[in-house]
């Protein structure tokens, strides 16, 4: 019986140590991943922004063209605003 108890105790210690190490590694890895995600978040936002603003840019250019066609804008004003919208 003492041998069996010693075996059970040893197994409990090994299992407890393995669990503690596994939890520590998991927390450390999760922390590392969250830092990487935070570092990448601004890059993803800037990459996603042109896809969203593409429709807005097109609408602005349509409105600008209509203002020019209606005679509200001169050619110079049209060209300057178009460059501003396109970021040129």
PyMOL Python script that loads the backbone (N, CA, C, O; Angstrom):
from pymol import cmd

cmd.read_pdbstr("""\
ATOM      1  N   UNK A   1       0.797  -1.197   0.000  1.00  0.00           N
ATOM      2  CA  UNK A   1       0.000   0.000   0.000  1.00  0.00           C
ATOM      3  C   UNK A   1       0.846   1.271   0.000  1.00  0.00           C
ATOM      4  O   UNK A   1       0.485   2.209  -0.710  1.00  0.00           O
ATOM      5  N   UNK A   2       1.938   1.365   0.741  1.00  0.00           N
ATOM      6  CA  UNK A   2       2.741   2.577   0.700  1.00  0.00           C
ATOM      7  C   UNK A   2       3.306   2.852  -0.696  1.00  0.00           C
ATOM      8  O   UNK A   2       3.432   4.010  -1.092  1.00  0.00           O
ATOM      9  N   UNK A   3       3.643   1.813  -1.434  1.00  0.00           N
ATOM     10  CA  UNK A   3       4.157   1.999  -2.800  1.00  0.00           C
ATOM     11  C   UNK A   3       3.089   2.590  -3.707  1.00  0.00           C
ATOM     12  O   UNK A   3       3.386   3.447  -4.540  1.00  0.00           O
ATOM     13  N   UNK A   4       1.863   2.147  -3.555  1.00  0.00           N
ATOM     14  CA  UNK A   4       0.756   2.660  -4.352  1.00  0.00           C
ATOM     15  C   UNK A   4       0.493   4.123  -4.018  1.00  0.00           C
ATOM     16  O   UNK A   4       0.258   4.929  -4.918  1.00  0.00           O
ATOM     17  N   UNK A   5       0.528   4.472  -2.748  1.00  0.00           N
ATOM     18  CA  UNK A   5       0.304   5.845  -2.330  1.00  0.00           C
ATOM     19  C   UNK A   5       1.401   6.768  -2.863  1.00  0.00           C
ATOM     20  O   UNK A   5       1.132   7.886  -3.302  1.00  0.00           O
ATOM     21  N   UNK A   6       2.658   6.271  -2.814  1.00  0.00           N
ATOM     22  CA  UNK A   6       3.771   7.048  -3.334  1.00  0.00           C
ATOM     23  C   UNK A   6       3.591   7.270  -4.840  1.00  0.00           C
ATOM     24  O   UNK A   6       3.875   8.363  -5.329  1.00  0.00           O
ATOM     25  N   UNK A   7       3.137   6.285  -5.570  1.00  0.00           N
ATOM     26  CA  UNK A   7       2.913   6.400  -7.018  1.00  0.00           C
ATOM     27  C   UNK A   7       1.815   7.402  -7.339  1.00  0.00           C
ATOM     28  O   UNK A   7       1.934   8.195  -8.273  1.00  0.00           O
ATOM     29  N   UNK A   8       0.743   7.356  -6.550  1.00  0.00           N
ATOM     30  CA  UNK A   8      -0.360   8.291  -6.760  1.00  0.00           C
ATOM     31  C   UNK A   8       0.107   9.712  -6.452  1.00  0.00           C
ATOM     32  O   UNK A   8      -0.235  10.644  -7.180  1.00  0.00           O
ATOM     33  N   UNK A   9       0.874   9.887  -5.394  1.00  0.00           N
ATOM     34  CA  UNK A   9       1.377  11.207  -5.015  1.00  0.00           C
ATOM     35  C   UNK A   9       2.313  11.746  -6.091  1.00  0.00           C
ATOM     36  O   UNK A   9       2.235  12.922  -6.447  1.00  0.00           O
ATOM     37  N   UNK A  10       3.185  10.908  -6.605  1.00  0.00           N
ATOM     38  CA  UNK A  10       4.113  11.325  -7.647  1.00  0.00           C
ATOM     39  C   UNK A  10       3.344  11.733  -8.908  1.00  0.00           C
ATOM     40  O   UNK A  10       3.678  12.734  -9.543  1.00  0.00           O
ATOM     41  N   UNK A  11       2.338  10.977  -9.260  1.00  0.00           N
ATOM     42  CA  UNK A  11       1.520  11.293 -10.429  1.00  0.00           C
ATOM     43  C   UNK A  11       0.814  12.631 -10.239  1.00  0.00           C
ATOM     44  O   UNK A  11       0.726  13.425 -11.176  1.00  0.00           O
ATOM     45  N   UNK A  12       0.313  12.883  -9.038  1.00  0.00           N
ATOM     46  CA  UNK A  12      -0.374  14.140  -8.755  1.00  0.00           C
ATOM     47  C   UNK A  12       0.587  15.321  -8.873  1.00  0.00           C
ATOM     48  O   UNK A  12       0.225  16.368  -9.410  1.00  0.00           O
ATOM     49  N   UNK A  13       1.801  15.156  -8.376  1.00  0.00           N
ATOM     50  CA  UNK A  13       2.792  16.233  -8.454  1.00  0.00           C
ATOM     51  C   UNK A  13       3.166  16.499  -9.905  1.00  0.00           C
ATOM     52  O   UNK A  13       3.243  17.656 -10.321  1.00  0.00           O
ATOM     53  N   UNK A  14       3.398  15.456 -10.673  1.00  0.00           N
ATOM     54  CA  UNK A  14       3.764  15.616 -12.085  1.00  0.00           C
ATOM     55  C   UNK A  14       2.618  16.268 -12.851  1.00  0.00           C
ATOM     56  O   UNK A  14       2.845  17.176 -13.650  1.00  0.00           O
ATOM     57  N   UNK A  15       1.411  15.820 -12.619  1.00  0.00           N
ATOM     58  CA  UNK A  15       0.257  16.386 -13.314  1.00  0.00           C
ATOM     59  C   UNK A  15       0.061  17.853 -12.926  1.00  0.00           C
ATOM     60  O   UNK A  15      -0.226  18.685 -13.787  1.00  0.00           O
ATOM     61  N   UNK A  16       0.211  18.172 -11.651  1.00  0.00           N
ATOM     62  CA  UNK A  16       0.071  19.556 -11.203  1.00  0.00           C
ATOM     63  C   UNK A  16       1.135  20.457 -11.810  1.00  0.00           C
ATOM     64  O   UNK A  16       0.844  21.579 -12.224  1.00  0.00           O
ATOM     65  N   UNK A  17       2.363  19.967 -11.863  1.00  0.00           N
ATOM     66  CA  UNK A  17       3.453  20.741 -12.464  1.00  0.00           C
ATOM     67  C   UNK A  17       3.203  20.944 -13.946  1.00  0.00           C
ATOM     68  O   UNK A  17       3.394  22.046 -14.460  1.00  0.00           O
ATOM     69  N   UNK A  18       2.786  19.916 -14.626  1.00  0.00           N
ATOM     70  CA  UNK A  18       2.514  20.022 -16.055  1.00  0.00           C
ATOM     71  C   UNK A  18       1.392  21.026 -16.322  1.00  0.00           C
ATOM     72  O   UNK A  18       1.468  21.807 -17.271  1.00  0.00           O
ATOM     73  N   UNK A  19       0.371  21.006 -15.502  1.00  0.00           N
ATOM     74  CA  UNK A  19      -0.739  21.953 -15.656  1.00  0.00           C
ATOM     75  C   UNK A  19      -0.273  23.384 -15.431  1.00  0.00           C
ATOM     76  O   UNK A  19      -0.631  24.287 -16.188  1.00  0.00           O
ATOM     77  N   UNK A  20       0.526  23.588 -14.388  1.00  0.00           N
ATOM     78  CA  UNK A  20       1.025  24.928 -14.095  1.00  0.00           C
ATOM     79  C   UNK A  20       1.897  25.454 -15.235  1.00  0.00           C
ATOM     80  O   UNK A  20       1.762  26.609 -15.637  1.00  0.00           O
ATOM     81  N   UNK A  21       2.779  24.618 -15.750  1.00  0.00           N
ATOM     82  CA  UNK A  21       3.653  25.028 -16.854  1.00  0.00           C
ATOM     83  C   UNK A  21       2.824  25.309 -18.097  1.00  0.00           C
ATOM     84  O   UNK A  21       3.053  26.300 -18.790  1.00  0.00           O
ATOM     85  N   UNK A  22       1.872  24.449 -18.378  1.00  0.00           N
ATOM     86  CA  UNK A  22       1.021  24.626 -19.559  1.00  0.00           C
ATOM     87  C   UNK A  22       0.239  25.937 -19.479  1.00  0.00           C
ATOM     88  O   UNK A  22       0.141  26.664 -20.468  1.00  0.00           O
ATOM     89  N   UNK A  23      -0.319  26.240 -18.304  1.00  0.00           N
ATOM     90  CA  UNK A  23      -1.060  27.491 -18.123  1.00  0.00           C
ATOM     91  C   UNK A  23      -0.153  28.706 -18.300  1.00  0.00           C
ATOM     92  O   UNK A  23      -0.552  29.699 -18.909  1.00  0.00           O
ATOM     93  N   UNK A  24       1.053  28.629 -17.773  1.00  0.00           N
ATOM     94  CA  UNK A  24       1.983  29.754 -17.893  1.00  0.00           C
ATOM     95  C   UNK A  24       2.360  29.980 -19.352  1.00  0.00           C
ATOM     96  O   UNK A  24       2.402  31.121 -19.811  1.00  0.00           O
ATOM     97  N   UNK A  25       2.631  28.917 -20.075  1.00  0.00           N
ATOM     98  CA  UNK A  25       2.972  29.036 -21.490  1.00  0.00           C
ATOM     99  C   UNK A  25       1.789  29.601 -22.272  1.00  0.00           C
ATOM    100  O   UNK A  25       1.970  30.443 -23.152  1.00  0.00           O
ATOM    101  N   UNK A  26       0.593  29.146 -21.956  1.00  0.00           N
ATOM    102  CA  UNK A  26      -0.600  29.650 -22.638  1.00  0.00           C
ATOM    103  C   UNK A  26      -0.794  31.146 -22.400  1.00  0.00           C
ATOM    104  O   UNK A  26      -1.080  31.891 -23.337  1.00  0.00           O
ATOM    105  N   UNK A  27      -0.640  31.588 -21.152  1.00  0.00           N
ATOM    106  CA  UNK A  27      -0.781  33.016 -20.851  1.00  0.00           C
ATOM    107  C   UNK A  27       0.289  33.841 -21.558  1.00  0.00           C
ATOM    108  O   UNK A  27       0.007  34.916 -22.088  1.00  0.00           O
ATOM    109  N   UNK A  28       1.516  33.329 -21.562  1.00  0.00           N
ATOM    110  CA  UNK A  28       2.615  34.052 -22.210  1.00  0.00           C
ATOM    111  C   UNK A  28       2.365  34.155 -23.720  1.00  0.00           C
ATOM    112  O   UNK A  28       2.588  35.209 -24.317  1.00  0.00           O
ATOM    113  N   UNK A  29       1.910  33.078 -24.323  1.00  0.00           N
ATOM    114  CA  UNK A  29       1.630  33.078 -25.763  1.00  0.00           C
ATOM    115  C   UNK A  29       0.455  34.000 -26.077  1.00  0.00           C
ATOM    116  O   UNK A  29       0.496  34.723 -27.073  1.00  0.00           O
ATOM    117  N   UNK A  30      -0.577  33.990 -25.264  1.00  0.00           N
ATOM    118  CA  UNK A  30      -1.730  34.866 -25.483  1.00  0.00           C
ATOM    119  C   UNK A  30      -1.313  36.330 -25.382  1.00  0.00           C
ATOM    120  O   UNK A  30      -1.771  37.168 -26.158  1.00  0.00           O
ATOM    121  N   UNK A  31      -0.449  36.627 -24.429  1.00  0.00           N
ATOM    122  CA  UNK A  31       0.054  37.994 -24.290  1.00  0.00           C
ATOM    123  C   UNK A  31       0.848  38.406 -25.522  1.00  0.00           C
ATOM    124  O   UNK A  31       0.700  39.522 -26.020  1.00  0.00           O
ATOM    125  N   UNK A  32       1.670  37.524 -25.998  1.00  0.00           N
ATOM    126  CA  UNK A  32       2.475  37.804 -27.198  1.00  0.00           C
ATOM    127  C   UNK A  32       1.580  38.032 -28.405  1.00  0.00           C
ATOM    128  O   UNK A  32       1.816  38.952 -29.187  1.00  0.00           O
ATOM    129  N   UNK A  33       0.557  37.205 -28.563  1.00  0.00           N
ATOM    130  CA  UNK A  33      -0.357  37.348 -29.703  1.00  0.00           C
ATOM    131  C   UNK A  33      -1.135  38.656 -29.623  1.00  0.00           C
ATOM    132  O   UNK A  33      -1.343  39.315 -30.642  1.00  0.00           O
ATOM    133  N   UNK A  34      -1.565  39.036 -28.426  1.00  0.00           N
ATOM    134  CA  UNK A  34      -2.321  40.282 -28.306  1.00  0.00           C
ATOM    135  C   UNK A  34      -1.441  41.488 -28.633  1.00  0.00           C
ATOM    136  O   UNK A  34      -1.915  42.455 -29.230  1.00  0.00           O
ATOM    137  N   UNK A  35      -0.175  41.438 -28.251  1.00  0.00           N
ATOM    138  CA  UNK A  35       0.744  42.523 -28.601  1.00  0.00           C
ATOM    139  C   UNK A  35       0.946  42.590 -30.115  1.00  0.00           C
ATOM    140  O   UNK A  35       0.994  43.678 -30.687  1.00  0.00           O
ATOM    141  N   UNK A  36       1.063  41.437 -30.758  1.00  0.00           N
ATOM    142  CA  UNK A  36       1.222  41.404 -32.213  1.00  0.00           C
ATOM    143  C   UNK A  36      -0.035  41.926 -32.910  1.00  0.00           C
ATOM    144  O   UNK A  36       0.061  42.641 -33.908  1.00  0.00           O
ATOM    145  N   UNK A  37      -1.203  41.574 -32.391  1.00  0.00           N
ATOM    146  CA  UNK A  37      -2.461  42.050 -32.975  1.00  0.00           C
ATOM    147  C   UNK A  37      -2.581  43.564 -32.840  1.00  0.00           C
ATOM    148  O   UNK A  37      -3.038  44.237 -33.764  1.00  0.00           O
ATOM    149  N   UNK A  38      -2.175  44.095 -31.699  1.00  0.00           N
ATOM    150  CA  UNK A  38      -2.236  45.541 -31.497  1.00  0.00           C
ATOM    151  C   UNK A  38      -1.274  46.260 -32.434  1.00  0.00           C
ATOM    152  O   UNK A  38      -1.569  47.354 -32.915  1.00  0.00           O
ATOM    153  N   UNK A  39      -0.133  45.648 -32.689  1.00  0.00           N
ATOM    154  CA  UNK A  39       0.841  46.256 -33.595  1.00  0.00           C
ATOM    155  C   UNK A  39       0.341  46.212 -35.035  1.00  0.00           C
ATOM    156  O   UNK A  39       0.632  47.117 -35.818  1.00  0.00           O
ATOM    157  N   UNK A  40      -0.407  45.171 -35.392  1.00  0.00           N
ATOM    158  CA  UNK A  40      -0.892  45.014 -36.756  1.00  0.00           C
ATOM    159  C   UNK A  40      -2.204  45.748 -36.984  1.00  0.00           C
ATOM    160  O   UNK A  40      -2.555  46.020 -38.132  1.00  0.00           O
ATOM    161  N   UNK A  41      -2.927  46.073 -35.946  1.00  0.00           N
ATOM    162  CA  UNK A  41      -4.236  46.695 -36.091  1.00  0.00           C
ATOM    163  C   UNK A  41      -4.187  47.991 -36.889  1.00  0.00           C
ATOM    164  O   UNK A  41      -5.015  48.157 -37.784  1.00  0.00           O
ATOM    165  N   UNK A  42      -3.264  48.925 -36.621  1.00  0.00           N
ATOM    166  CA  UNK A  42      -3.238  50.146 -37.439  1.00  0.00           C
ATOM    167  C   UNK A  42      -2.958  49.858 -38.908  1.00  0.00           C
ATOM    168  O   UNK A  42      -3.518  50.516 -39.785  1.00  0.00           O
ATOM    169  N   UNK A  43      -2.104  48.890 -39.183  1.00  0.00           N
ATOM    170  CA  UNK A  43      -1.798  48.548 -40.572  1.00  0.00           C
ATOM    171  C   UNK A  43      -3.029  47.989 -41.270  1.00  0.00           C
ATOM    172  O   UNK A  43      -3.270  48.298 -42.437  1.00  0.00           O
ATOM    173  N   UNK A  44      -3.805  47.177 -40.577  1.00  0.00           N
ATOM    174  CA  UNK A  44      -5.018  46.622 -41.172  1.00  0.00           C
ATOM    175  C   UNK A  44      -6.063  47.700 -41.392  1.00  0.00           C
ATOM    176  O   UNK A  44      -6.784  47.670 -42.390  1.00  0.00           O
ATOM    177  N   UNK A  45      -6.153  48.650 -40.473  1.00  0.00           N
ATOM    178  CA  UNK A  45      -7.123  49.729 -40.619  1.00  0.00           C
ATOM    179  C   UNK A  45      -6.801  50.584 -41.832  1.00  0.00           C
ATOM    180  O   UNK A  45      -7.707  50.973 -42.568  1.00  0.00           O
ATOM    181  N   UNK A  46      -5.535  50.883 -42.053  1.00  0.00           N
ATOM    182  CA  UNK A  46      -5.171  51.690 -43.212  1.00  0.00           C
ATOM    183  C   UNK A  46      -5.358  50.902 -44.493  1.00  0.00           C
ATOM    184  O   UNK A  46      -5.666  51.481 -45.535  1.00  0.00           O
ATOM    185  N   UNK A  47      -5.179  49.604 -44.435  1.00  0.00           N
ATOM    186  CA  UNK A  47      -5.394  48.788 -45.627  1.00  0.00           C
ATOM    187  C   UNK A  47      -6.884  48.675 -45.942  1.00  0.00           C
ATOM    188  O   UNK A  47      -7.263  48.619 -47.112  1.00  0.00           O
ATOM    189  N   UNK A  48      -7.726  48.640 -44.921  1.00  0.00           N
ATOM    190  CA  UNK A  48      -9.163  48.533 -45.133  1.00  0.00           C
ATOM    191  C   UNK A  48      -9.782  49.866 -45.536  1.00  0.00           C
ATOM    192  O   UNK A  48     -10.824  49.886 -46.190  1.00  0.00           O
ATOM    193  N   UNK A  49      -9.171  50.958 -45.164  1.00  0.00           N
ATOM    194  CA  UNK A  49      -9.733  52.280 -45.441  1.00  0.00           C
ATOM    195  C   UNK A  49      -9.918  52.550 -46.931  1.00  0.00           C
ATOM    196  O   UNK A  49     -10.981  53.045 -47.305  1.00  0.00           O
ATOM    197  N   UNK A  50      -8.940  52.254 -47.820  1.00  0.00           N
ATOM    198  CA  UNK A  50      -9.162  52.531 -49.238  1.00  0.00           C
ATOM    199  C   UNK A  50     -10.338  51.759 -49.824  1.00  0.00           C
ATOM    200  O   UNK A  50     -11.022  52.279 -50.706  1.00  0.00           O
ATOM    201  N   UNK A  51     -10.593  50.548 -49.368  1.00  0.00           N
ATOM    202  CA  UNK A  51     -11.718  49.780 -49.882  1.00  0.00           C
ATOM    203  C   UNK A  51     -13.043  50.464 -49.520  1.00  0.00           C
ATOM    204  O   UNK A  51     -13.981  50.454 -50.317  1.00  0.00           O
ATOM    205  N   UNK A  52     -13.120  51.045 -48.351  1.00  0.00           N
ATOM    206  CA  UNK A  52     -14.333  51.721 -47.929  1.00  0.00           C
ATOM    207  C   UNK A  52     -14.479  53.074 -48.606  1.00  0.00           C
ATOM    208  O   UNK A  52     -15.590  53.470 -48.957  1.00  0.00           O
ATOM    209  N   UNK A  53     -13.388  53.781 -48.793  1.00  0.00           N
ATOM    210  CA  UNK A  53     -13.454  55.119 -49.349  1.00  0.00           C
ATOM    211  C   UNK A  53     -13.499  55.116 -50.866  1.00  0.00           C
ATOM    212  O   UNK A  53     -13.707  56.165 -51.475  1.00  0.00           O
ATOM    213  N   UNK A  54     -13.309  53.968 -51.486  1.00  0.00           N
ATOM    214  CA  UNK A  54     -13.358  53.893 -52.941  1.00  0.00           C
ATOM    215  C   UNK A  54     -14.728  54.326 -53.454  1.00  0.00           C
ATOM    216  O   UNK A  54     -14.820  55.076 -54.425  1.00  0.00           O
ATOM    217  N   UNK A  55     -15.788  53.856 -52.808  1.00  0.00           N
ATOM    218  CA  UNK A  55     -17.143  54.267 -53.187  1.00  0.00           C
ATOM    219  C   UNK A  55     -17.354  55.753 -52.927  1.00  0.00           C
ATOM    220  O   UNK A  55     -17.960  56.459 -53.733  1.00  0.00           O
ATOM    221  N   UNK A  56     -16.838  56.220 -51.773  1.00  0.00           N
ATOM    222  CA  UNK A  56     -16.969  57.637 -51.447  1.00  0.00           C
ATOM    223  C   UNK A  56     -16.226  58.499 -52.464  1.00  0.00           C
ATOM    224  O   UNK A  56     -16.724  59.545 -52.882  1.00  0.00           O
ATOM    225  N   UNK A  57     -15.051  58.063 -52.853  1.00  0.00           N
ATOM    226  CA  UNK A  57     -14.254  58.807 -53.838  1.00  0.00           C
ATOM    227  C   UNK A  57     -14.998  58.884 -55.155  1.00  0.00           C
ATOM    228  O   UNK A  57     -15.057  59.945 -55.776  1.00  0.00           O
ATOM    229  N   UNK A  58     -15.560  57.777 -55.584  1.00  0.00           N
ATOM    230  CA  UNK A  58     -16.307  57.757 -56.836  1.00  0.00           C
ATOM    231  C   UNK A  58     -17.502  58.708 -56.778  1.00  0.00           C
ATOM    232  O   UNK A  58     -17.766  59.444 -57.729  1.00  0.00           O
ATOM    233  N   UNK A  59     -18.223  58.687 -55.652  1.00  0.00           N
ATOM    234  CA  UNK A  59     -19.379  59.577 -55.501  1.00  0.00           C
ATOM    235  C   UNK A  59     -18.959  61.042 -55.509  1.00  0.00           C
ATOM    236  O   UNK A  59     -19.628  61.884 -56.108  1.00  0.00           O
ATOM    237  N   UNK A  60     -17.845  61.341 -54.838  1.00  0.00           N
ATOM    238  CA  UNK A  60     -17.358  62.715 -54.816  1.00  0.00           C
ATOM    239  C   UNK A  60     -16.961  63.171 -56.218  1.00  0.00           C
ATOM    240  O   UNK A  60     -17.240  64.304 -56.610  1.00  0.00           O
ATOM    241  N   UNK A  61     -16.309  62.284 -56.970  1.00  0.00           N
ATOM    242  CA  UNK A  61     -15.918  62.646 -58.332  1.00  0.00           C
ATOM    243  C   UNK A  61     -17.139  62.841 -59.227  1.00  0.00           C
ATOM    244  O   UNK A  61     -17.145  63.725 -60.085  1.00  0.00           O
ATOM    245  N   UNK A  62     -18.171  62.023 -59.033  1.00  0.00           N
ATOM    246  CA  UNK A  62     -19.411  62.206 -59.807  1.00  0.00           C
ATOM    247  C   UNK A  62     -20.039  63.561 -59.502  1.00  0.00           C
ATOM    248  O   UNK A  62     -20.453  64.283 -60.410  1.00  0.00           O
ATOM    249  N   UNK A  63     -20.106  63.898 -58.212  1.00  0.00           N
ATOM    250  CA  UNK A  63     -20.682  65.185 -57.822  1.00  0.00           C
ATOM    251  C   UNK A  63     -19.848  66.338 -58.366  1.00  0.00           C
ATOM    252  O   UNK A  63     -20.388  67.349 -58.814  1.00  0.00           O
ATOM    253  N   UNK A  64     -18.533  66.178 -58.325  1.00  0.00           N
ATOM    254  CA  UNK A  64     -17.643  67.204 -58.836  1.00  0.00           C
ATOM    255  C   UNK A  64     -17.850  67.401 -60.336  1.00  0.00           C
ATOM    256  O   UNK A  64     -17.905  68.531 -60.821  1.00  0.00           O
ATOM    257  N   UNK A  65     -17.962  66.291 -61.065  1.00  0.00           N
ATOM    258  CA  UNK A  65     -18.216  66.369 -62.504  1.00  0.00           C
ATOM    259  C   UNK A  65     -19.543  67.037 -62.817  1.00  0.00           C
ATOM    260  O   UNK A  65     -19.654  67.790 -63.784  1.00  0.00           O
ATOM    261  N   UNK A  66     -20.543  66.762 -62.003  1.00  0.00           N
ATOM    262  CA  UNK A  66     -21.855  67.384 -62.204  1.00  0.00           C
ATOM    263  C   UNK A  66     -21.786  68.889 -61.952  1.00  0.00           C
ATOM    264  O   UNK A  66     -22.394  69.666 -62.688  1.00  0.00           O
ATOM    265  N   UNK A  67     -21.056  69.304 -60.925  1.00  0.00           N
ATOM    266  CA  UNK A  67     -20.896  70.730 -60.648  1.00  0.00           C
ATOM    267  C   UNK A  67     -20.184  71.434 -61.806  1.00  0.00           C
ATOM    268  O   UNK A  67     -20.514  72.567 -62.155  1.00  0.00           O
ATOM    269  N   UNK A  68     -19.209  70.750 -62.391  1.00  0.00           N
ATOM    270  CA  UNK A  68     -18.498  71.332 -63.532  1.00  0.00           C
ATOM    271  C   UNK A  68     -19.427  71.401 -64.736  1.00  0.00           C
ATOM    272  O   UNK A  68     -19.452  72.407 -65.445  1.00  0.00           O
ATOM    273  N   UNK A  69     -20.185  70.343 -64.968  1.00  0.00           N
ATOM    274  CA  UNK A  69     -21.118  70.313 -66.102  1.00  0.00           C
ATOM    275  C   UNK A  69     -22.203  71.374 -65.951  1.00  0.00           C
ATOM    276  O   UNK A  69     -22.666  71.924 -66.950  1.00  0.00           O
ATOM    277  N   UNK A  70     -22.612  71.667 -64.735  1.00  0.00           N
ATOM    278  CA  UNK A  70     -23.628  72.698 -64.490  1.00  0.00           C
ATOM    279  C   UNK A  70     -23.051  74.104 -64.577  1.00  0.00           C
ATOM    280  O   UNK A  70     -23.795  75.084 -64.518  1.00  0.00           O
ATOM    281  N   UNK A  71     -21.733  74.213 -64.717  1.00  0.00           N
ATOM    282  CA  UNK A  71     -21.106  75.520 -64.832  1.00  0.00           C
ATOM    283  C   UNK A  71     -20.809  76.171 -63.502  1.00  0.00           C
ATOM    284  O   UNK A  71     -20.452  77.349 -63.460  1.00  0.00           O
ATOM    285  N   UNK A  72     -20.944  75.442 -62.423  1.00  0.00           N
ATOM    286  CA  UNK A  72     -20.689  75.997 -61.092  1.00  0.00           C
ATOM    287  C   UNK A  72     -19.188  76.088 -60.830  1.00  0.00           C
ATOM    288  O   UNK A  72     -18.720  77.033 -60.196  1.00  0.00           O
ATOM    289  N   UNK A  73     -18.429  75.094 -61.326  1.00  0.00           N
ATOM    290  CA  UNK A  73     -16.978  75.062 -61.131  1.00  0.00           C
ATOM    291  C   UNK A  73     -16.268  75.390 -62.433  1.00  0.00           C
ATOM    292  O   UNK A  73     -16.726  75.020 -63.515  1.00  0.00           O
ATOM    293  N   UNK A  74     -15.156  76.082 -62.320  1.00  0.00           N
ATOM    294  CA  UNK A  74     -14.313  76.324 -63.490  1.00  0.00           C
ATOM    295  C   UNK A  74     -13.416  75.107 -63.700  1.00  0.00           C
ATOM    296  O   UNK A  74     -13.355  74.224 -62.844  1.00  0.00           O
ATOM    297  N   UNK A  75     -12.734  75.059 -64.813  1.00  0.00           N
ATOM    298  CA  UNK A  75     -11.821  73.952 -65.105  1.00  0.00           C
ATOM    299  C   UNK A  75     -10.707  73.876 -64.061  1.00  0.00           C
ATOM    300  O   UNK A  75     -10.314  72.785 -63.645  1.00  0.00           O
ATOM    301  N   UNK A  76     -10.205  75.027 -63.642  1.00  0.00           N
ATOM    302  CA  UNK A  76      -9.125  75.057 -62.641  1.00  0.00           C
ATOM    303  C   UNK A  76      -9.613  74.545 -61.286  1.00  0.00           C
ATOM    304  O   UNK A  76      -8.925  73.767 -60.623  1.00  0.00           O
ATOM    305  N   UNK A  77     -10.799  74.985 -60.882  1.00  0.00           N
ATOM    306  CA  UNK A  77     -11.361  74.532 -59.618  1.00  0.00           C
ATOM    307  C   UNK A  77     -11.624  73.029 -59.660  1.00  0.00           C
ATOM    308  O   UNK A  77     -11.365  72.309 -58.696  1.00  0.00           O
ATOM    309  N   UNK A  78     -12.144  72.573 -60.802  1.00  0.00           N
ATOM    310  CA  UNK A  78     -12.429  71.150 -60.985  1.00  0.00           C
ATOM    311  C   UNK A  78     -11.146  70.328 -60.861  1.00  0.00           C
ATOM    312  O   UNK A  78     -11.113  69.325 -60.149  1.00  0.00           O
ATOM    313  N   UNK A  79     -10.092  70.757 -61.557  1.00  0.00           N
ATOM    314  CA  UNK A  79      -8.826  70.023 -61.543  1.00  0.00           C
ATOM    315  C   UNK A  79      -8.215  70.012 -60.143  1.00  0.00           C
ATOM    316  O   UNK A  79      -7.722  68.982 -59.684  1.00  0.00           O
ATOM    317  N   UNK A  80      -8.248  71.161 -59.468  1.00  0.00           N
ATOM    318  CA  UNK A  80      -7.673  71.233 -58.123  1.00  0.00           C
ATOM    319  C   UNK A  80      -8.419  70.314 -57.151  1.00  0.00           C
ATOM    320  O   UNK A  80      -7.793  69.592 -56.374  1.00  0.00           O
ATOM    321  N   UNK A  81      -9.736  70.342 -57.193  1.00  0.00           N
ATOM    322  CA  UNK A  81     -10.532  69.514 -56.277  1.00  0.00           C
ATOM    323  C   UNK A  81     -10.373  68.029 -56.619  1.00  0.00           C
ATOM    324  O   UNK A  81     -10.329  67.187 -55.722  1.00  0.00           O
ATOM    325  N   UNK A  82     -10.287  67.710 -57.902  1.00  0.00           N
ATOM    326  CA  UNK A  82     -10.107  66.314 -58.318  1.00  0.00           C
ATOM    327  C   UNK A  82      -8.780  65.780 -57.785  1.00  0.00           C
ATOM    328  O   UNK A  82      -8.716  64.657 -57.285  1.00  0.00           O
ATOM    329  N   UNK A  83      -7.730  66.580 -57.892  1.00  0.00           N
ATOM    330  CA  UNK A  83      -6.424  66.159 -57.353  1.00  0.00           C
ATOM    331  C   UNK A  83      -6.499  65.968 -55.842  1.00  0.00           C
ATOM    332  O   UNK A  83      -5.891  65.044 -55.301  1.00  0.00           O
ATOM    333  N   UNK A  84      -7.240  66.836 -55.161  1.00  0.00           N
ATOM    334  CA  UNK A  84      -7.378  66.721 -53.716  1.00  0.00           C
ATOM    335  C   UNK A  84      -8.114  65.428 -53.347  1.00  0.00           C
ATOM    336  O   UNK A  84      -7.714  64.723 -52.421  1.00  0.00           O
ATOM    337  N   UNK A  85      -9.174  65.130 -54.068  1.00  0.00           N
ATOM    338  CA  UNK A  85      -9.956  63.923 -53.784  1.00  0.00           C
ATOM    339  C   UNK A  85      -9.132  62.666 -54.050  1.00  0.00           C
ATOM    340  O   UNK A  85      -9.179  61.713 -53.271  1.00  0.00           O
ATOM    341  N   UNK A  86      -8.384  62.663 -55.138  1.00  0.00           N
ATOM    342  CA  UNK A  86      -7.583  61.496 -55.511  1.00  0.00           C
ATOM    343  C   UNK A  86      -6.271  61.420 -54.748  1.00  0.00           C
ATOM    344  O   UNK A  86      -5.561  60.418 -54.834  1.00  0.00           O
ATOM    345  N   UNK A  87      -5.943  62.467 -54.003  1.00  0.00           N
ATOM    346  CA  UNK A  87      -4.716  62.453 -53.216  1.00  0.00           C
ATOM    347  C   UNK A  87      -3.478  62.627 -54.051  1.00  0.00           C
ATOM    348  O   UNK A  87      -2.413  62.119 -53.699  1.00  0.00           O
ATOM    349  N   UNK A  88      -3.597  63.334 -55.148  1.00  0.00           N
ATOM    350  CA  UNK A  88      -2.440  63.554 -56.030  1.00  0.00           C
ATOM    351  C   UNK A  88      -1.736  64.840 -55.721  1.00  0.00           C
ATOM    352  O   UNK A  88      -0.745  65.173 -56.370  1.00  0.00           O
TER     353      UNK A  88
END
""", "prot")
cmd.dss("prot")
cmd.show_as("cartoon", "prot")
cmd.util.cbc("prot")
cmd.orient("prot")
